[in-house]
Amino acid sequence: MVDCSTTQLPDTLENQKRYPQISVQKPGCGFPLMKFLVLFSLSSGAILKVAMDHWKNHDLRLLKRVWEFLRKGDIVLGDRAYGEYVTLASLPLLEVDVVARLSRTRKVDFRKAKKRLGRHDALFELKKSQQQSDILTPQEWEKVAEKITVRIIRFEAVIRGRKQRVTLVTTLLDPVA
């Protein structure tokens, strides 16, 4: 599993330089803010790797720093930040699969699926953006497929006492396996 969070640090000169406080705070009136990503085992809860940077860095930039610790056959489970094209297209090149919540901005019409697997379970084709991701180098961007097939699954679940609709996107395409 991967997830990002932030934490305030002691207000030292060294921390202020490396982890600047948010811009809406007046200088000297806030604390340095560090963003960190934790890669951990779902089965044991063990922390496998931590990546840290200032709060302005996107979750995906931190995830890329831990790619080298992923192993063939791993499945990365993450929130909406990781259900986007770069992660879905890049991690399978390392023989690592992805399961993440689909971004709320991506609308899904199951009638337009490439292949239906069930009522709210289908394969879709996603296309690579014309604009290069700033997460990847130009050489890495070149290796990313022009289009990929992903599986999108929608279901209802009770989360914090409320019934919610959950939409997952995954590189695991076989509904039996």
Secondary structure, DSSP 8 states (H G I E B T S, - for coil): -EEEEEEE----HHHHHHS---TTS-TTSS--EEEEEEEE-TTT--EEEEEEEETTS-HHHHHHHHGGG--TT-EEEE-GGGSSHHHHHHGGGGT-EEEEE--TTS---GGG-SEEEETTEEEEEEE--SS--TTS-HHHHHHS-SEEEEEEEEEEEEETTEEEEEEEEES---S--
